[in-house]
Amino acid sequence: MAGEHILIVDDEPAIQTALRGVLEDEGYRVSAVGSSLEALSCLQDETPDLVFLDIWMPGMDGLEALAEIKRLRPESVVVMISGHGTIETAVKATKLGAYDFIEKPLSLEKTLLAASRGLDHWRLERENRALREQLERGHELVGKSALIDELRQQIAIAAPTNGRVLIHGENGVGKELVARSIHAQSARHLGPFVEVNCAAIPEELIESELFGHERGAFTGAVARRRGKFELADQGTLFLDEVGDMSLKTQAKVLRVLEEQAFERVGGKETLRVDVRVLAASNQNLRELITQGRFREDLFYRLSVIPIEVPALRQRTEDIPQLVEHFIKLFAGENAKRPKRISVEALAYFLSYEWPGNVRELRNMVERLVIMTPGDVIAPEALPPPLRPRDTSQSEDIQKEKTLKEAREAFERAYILGELRSLDWNMTKTAQKLGIERSHLYRKLKAFGITPPKA
């Protein structure tokens, strides 16, 4: 509680003095002003955690001030004070964003209760904002490459619809991240997002996982359990690695997609749900259909909107931004100072193939943030296979070749990033890089970079 800032806005000095004394005795930091204009001036410099705002004041009244406060500082918690309030005024204040409404003469008990509840609400809102920001930082599409821009556009088009989406891509490219982005931008974003990894659940338990079970349905079923379809009602169900489902389970999933209805394992009651299904696979489902391992009718049900997530090696120009993003993320999570990666070390990141894609890169950066003792991540800190530890002469020659390729990859990605950030303006890019325009054009030709047509 100590240090939380409360602003009192009232044109009566006696009210200011009385409120300040009561609240300061409780350990709050208190400011007091006598008009709405003074209050708005204070808000330009600092955001109080709670505002006590009188309604009836000369000049700009409290309701007008409330509207302006919520415009300037939407997160502010405002408690309205009135000497002769009406229900109509209270309703109007609430619609404008007031948290509470108390009447004069102010009692000590009501004032402290309003302050305590208002600040509890402010703390909860602050924690929710922090959690949302943390979630968004850890689950966002990072990069400015043409491929990632195209992926964002596909998500933006698919998300507002109710169409089923089949997300394809290698392990670690971020298929779950794409599914979460679709859910977050959809009309169902306030509903649940429920994930099922079909490859991680034993075959004998997958039906119970998806549809739930009744007590006594099988050995170990000691109580009724709701399945993922039921838990995802009014929201989104994400079936990850859907290609690993058995044909028997596929048939049951197909029925749910067609009828939006199912029974729990061991149950007779038909349950109806409203669920949007997103699916993902790293396998070629068309090949599985040919082999008789995946139902063709289920494939077409799931693949109304197909989305391909590119491998990291296809968008190497995003690697510097991804590395910086994960350094900040893991420095914060591990209470460490943000580190800087050297150009030479970054060159190794750019030349590596990343078979595990973004997941592998994320794990590598987390390891380096935790294990590197200094403020700079240098090539010496990089473990194999990112930086091989070869010592023979022939391997040294190969390493030199790899480093040369790494430097070229870094230079290409850096130039491409600057061009995109400056909207492909050659003159500005050359100036920022400190080279002649003719030199920049030679670099583009050497690296196979083609400017987009106007």
N, C-alpha and C positions, 0 to 999 in steps of 0.2 A: 504494500500500500504506500509506503513512504516514497515520496518523489513523484507520485502521480499528480498531474497538473489539472486543476479545476479553474475555469474562468467564470466569474460572476458578472452578469450584465444586468444592471438595474440602475434606474435614475435616482433612487432614494439612497443617500449616503448611509442612513441608519441601517437599511437592509444589507448593504455591502459590508458594513462593519460587523453586524451580527453574524452573517453567514461566514465571513472570513474567519472570525474567532472560533466558531463551532468547528469548521472544517480543518483549520490549522491545528486545533487541539487534537484532532484525530490523526495528524501526521501528513496531511495532504499539502502540496504546494499550491498556493492560491493567488490568483490575480483578480482584480476587480476594475471594471470600467463603467461609466455612467451613460453610455449611448450605444446604439447599434453600429454607428459608423466607427467608433473607437474599437468595438469588438471585431469588426471586419478588418480593421488595420492590424490588430493583434494577430489575426489568423494569417496574414500575409507572411509573418515572420515565424510563427510557431503554431503547431496544432495541439490545442489542449485535449486532454483525454476525456474531459466531461465539461459541458457548458450548462450553467444555470442561466436561463434567458427569460427576462421579464417580458410579458406581452405588451402591456400598456406603457409606452414610452413616447416622449415628444419626437417629432421628426419621423424617421423610419421606425415603424413599430416592430414588435418581436416576431410576428408572423412573416413579415417581409425579410427581416434579418435571418430567420430560420431558413427560408428558401435560399438565400444567398450563401449562408454557411454550408448547407448541404451541397450547393453547387461547387463551392471552393474546396471544401474538405468533407467529402461524402462519408468518410469513416468516423467523423465526430459524433459523439453521443450527446444529445441535447435534451435537457429537462426544462419544460416550460413552467413559468411562475405567473400566476394571475391573481389579482385582488378580487375580481368579480367575474370569474369565468363562467361560460355557458357550455352546454353540451355541444352546440354548434361550433364554438371556438376550439374546443378540445378535439373534435373530429377533424377540423381543418388542420390543426397542428399535427395530428397523427398522420394525416395524408401527406403532409409536407416533410415528414420524416422524423418528427419528435419521438423520443423514446418513452418519455413519461410526462405527466402533467400534475403539478401540485398547486394548492391554493394558499393565499395569504389569509390570516396570519400564519406564518410558517412555524410549525412545531419542530423542536429539536429532533424528535423521534422520526417524523416523516422526512425531514431533510437528510438525515444520515442514512435512512433506509433507501431513499432515492439515489443518493450518491453511491452507496454500496452496490445496489442492483445495477445502476448504470455502468459502473466501472467493471463489474463482473461481466456484463454484456460486452463492453469494449475489449476486455482481455480475451474473451471467447472468440470474438470476431478477429482479433489480431492473430490468435493461434490458428484459426481456420485459414486466414490469408497466408500465413507462413507455411502451413501444411500444403495448401494448394500450390504455392510457388515452388516448394521443394519437390512436389510431385511433378509439376510441369518441367522443372529443370532436369529431373531424372528421366522424363519421358517426353522428349520433344525431338522433332526431326531437325537435325543440325546439318547445315550445308547450303551452299549457293550454286551448286552445279546444275547444269541443264536437266540432268536426270532426276535430281531431288526436287527441283522446281516442278517438273512434270508430274512427279508423284504427289506433291502437295495439291496440284490442280485436280488430279484424279480423285483424291480424298474429298476435296471441296465439292466436287460434282456428285460423288456417290453418297456422302454423309447425309444430306437432307432428305434423301429418298428412303423408302422402306425396303429397297431391293437387297437381296442377299449378295454378299461379296465373297469371292474366292481369292485369297491372297497367296501368291506363289513366290518363292525365293529360297535361296540357300540358307543353311543354318546360320543364325547370328546376324542376319541382315536387318532385323527389326520388324518381323511380321506382326508380332503382338503390339508393337508400338503403333503400327498402321491401324490395326483394329481398334486400339484405344482412341486414336485420333478420330476415326470415323464415328465412334460412339460419342465422343466429346462434342463433335460438331453436328450431331443429329438431334432430332426432336425428342429423343429418348435420353438425353444427357443427364436428366435428373433421376432416371431409373438406374437399376443395378447393371454393372458390367461383370459378367461371370465367365471365367475362363476354365476350360477343360483341356488338359494335355492328353490326347488320346493315346499317345505312345507311352506315357508314364504309368498308365493304370492297367493292372492285370486284366486279361480278357474276361475272367469270371466275375469281375467287379464293375466293368464298364457300364453295364445296363443299370445297375444299382446307382452308380455315380450320376448317370444322366437322368434317370427317371424316378429315383428314390425307391424305397422298399417299405413294406409293411412289417410289423413285428412278427417274428417267426417265419419269415419268407424263406430263410436259409439259415444254416448254422452260423451263429454269431450275430444274427439280426435280432438284438434284444429290445429294440425300440423302433418305432416308425422313424423313417428318415426322408426328408425332402430332397429331391434330386435337383440337378443343375438347371434343367428346363423350368422347374417350378420356381427356383430361386431367382431366375432371370425374367420372370413375368413382368411385363411393362418395360423391359430393358433390352439388353443385348447379350447374347450367348456367343462366346468365341470358342469354336472347336479347332484347337491347334493340332497339327499333324493328323489331319482327318484321314489320310491315306492308310493309317495303321489300324483303323477300325475293322472288325471282322464283318463278313457279309451279313451275318445274322443281325448284328447291331445296326449296320447300314440300313437294313430293311425297316427297322423300328424307327430310326431317325427320319427316313423318308416319309413314313406315315405321319410323324409329328409335323413335318414341314407341310404336308398336304392338308392335314386336318386341324393342326394346332391343338391336338388332343392326344392323351396317352394314359396308361394306367401304371401305377407303381408296381414294382416287382412283387408278386404275391398278392396284389390287390385287384379288386373288381370295379372300383369306382373310376369313372372316366373323368380326368382332370383337363380343363381347357385353359390354355395360356395364350398370351400375346407376346411373342418373343421374336426379335430380329436375330437371325443367325448369320454370323460371319465365320468363315472357315479358312484354314491355312494349311499348306503342305510344302515340304521341300522335295517331294517326289513328283515325277511326271504322272499325273493321274490318268492321262489318256493311255499311257503304256500299261498302267495297272488295269484299265478297262480291257485292253487287248488280251492281257494275261488272265482275265476272269477274276481279278482280285478287287475290283471296285465297280460298283453298279453304275451303269451309264445314266440311268434315270436320276440317280442321286447327284451325279456330277452336274447334270444340266440344271437341277434344282438349286444347287449351291452356287453355280458359276453364272448367275445372272449378270453380275458385274465383275469381270476378272481384273485383278491388279497385280502387276509384276514389280517386286521390290529389287532394285539393282544391287549387285554385289559391290563391296567396297572397292575392289580393284577396278571397277568400271567408273568410279567417281573419285579418283585419287586427289583431285583438286580440293575435295572437302576434308581431307585428312588434317591439315593444319588447324582448321576451325574445330574439328572434332577433338583433337588433342587438347587444345586450349579449353574447350568446354568441359572435358572430363577432368583436367587439372584443377579447375575452379571448383567443380562439384566435389571431388574427393578431398581437396584441401579443406573445404568447409566441413565435410562429414567427419574428418579425422582431426579437426582442430589444429591444422598445420598452416603455416604461411604458404600462400600460393607460390609455386615454383615456376621457373621459366625454362623452356626447352631450347637448347642451342640449335643453330641452323644445321650443324653437322649431324646432331642426333636426329633432328626432324627428317634429314635426308634419308636415313635408314628406314624411318617409318614410311616414307614415300616409295621406296624401292621394294619393300616387302610385299608379298602377294596377299597376305591376310586371308588364309583359308577359313578362319573362323569369323571373318567379317567384323562388323562393329562390336560384337560381343567380345571378340578376342582383343580388339584395340582397347576397349573399355577396361578389360581386366589387366592389360599390360600397363595402361596409364595409372590405374589404381595401385598396382604393385610399385611402380616407380615413385609415385607421390609418397607412399608410406616408407619405402626402403632407401630412397636417395637422401643422404645426410645433408647436403648443401642446398642452396637456393636454385641451382642450375642443374638441369638434367643433361648431362654430357654423354657422348658416345660410349664412354667407359662404363656408364651405369647400365647400358642396354644388355639384356641377357640374350643368349641364343634362343630361338633361331633368328631373332631380329638383327643381331650383330654376331656373326659367326666368330668363334675363337680359334681360327686356323693359324698354324705356325709354319708349315712347310713352304718352301719357295714357290712351288707351283700354285699352292693355295693362296699365298700372298698376292700373286699376280691376279688371281681370280677375285680376291677381295678388293684390290685396287680398281678392277674393272667394275665391280659391284658398286663401289663408292662413287665412281664416275657416273654410272647410271643413276645412282641415287641423287647426286647433285643436279643432274639434268632433269630428273623428275621433279625435284623441288623447284628448280627455276621455271619449268613449264607451269606448274601449279600456281606459283607465285604470280607470274605474269598474267595468267588466265584470271586469277582472282582480282587483280588490280583492274584489268580490262572490264570485267563485269561490274565492279563497284563504281567505275567511272563511265558506265553505259557505252563502252567500246569507243570512247573518244581517244584517238591515237595521240593527239598532241598532248593532252593532259596526262595520259598514261606514261608517255615518254618522259615528260617533265618529272613526274613522281618517281619514276625509276632512275632518273638521272642519266638518260641515254638519248642519243639522237633518234628522230623518227625513223630514219633509214635503217638504223641499227635494230629498232623495234620490229620493223617489217621483216628484216632478215631472220630475227628470232622466231617470229610467227611462222615463217616458211619452214625453218629448220624443225620446229616442234609440231608442224602439221596443224596449226591453229587457224581456223577459217572464221573471219568475222561474220556475224549474221547479216543477212541482207536487210536493208532499210525497209 
